[in-house]
């Protein structure tokens, strides 16, 4: 049965999009058909991780929301060669980086329920095994509707007091919406914090499983979003952890 996974953070800067893209690669490398959709329409960017510049995004989620195109038609095949070699496929539904499209979002908004219906259509139209939703940080109508249809919510957080408070709000909302599975990923942890103790602390605070504690990585920072870290450095410990997270999502 196809799985819908929302990848969310209460605040920006947690590494949410990097997480979504790398998990998509790990799931697809298992031979699955995976689609990532960028619903952060106000500040899109995940396309860069798949090697696309903004000027190369010729079709986008905006075309579905405002210009009448079928959502399956705006999905781009962004499958890396080593993923395709394992019989996997990655589709990307990007959001437009055009200033006019972004200002239209800010000025007019859009029909969040239309987006929800589009997400469901992607599952059948692309014959997906997994749909990963890269959400807009914080809580708004479209985020809440995406949570309602999700099988799993993966909350990405940093060991930071503002993130702790925001994650608590998100967990409570997801529980009220009866999301079947809520998981936590602690990202960008400093080396001074012991990972097992930190995971236990976070699990106790929120009553949700922690799938991994990922350390701050200079190597990932140096990559600067110019590709998928789990594929460019497959033997790195963080790449190993991404594989482990993907196994828990399966």
Buried (B, 14 or more C-beta within 10 A) or exposed (E): EBBBBBBBBBBEEBBBBBBBBBBBBBBBBBEBBBBBBBBBBEBBBBBBBBEBEBEEBEBBBBBBBBEEBEBBEBBBEBBBEEBBEEEBBBBBBBBBBBEEBBEBBEEEEBEBEBBBEBBBBBBEBBEBBBBBBBBBBBBEBBBBBBBEBBBBBBBBBBBBEEBBEBBBEBBEBBBEBEBEBBBBBBBBBEEEEEBEEBBEBBEEEBEBEBBBBBBEBEEBEEBEBEBBBBBBBBEBEBBEBBBEBBEEBE
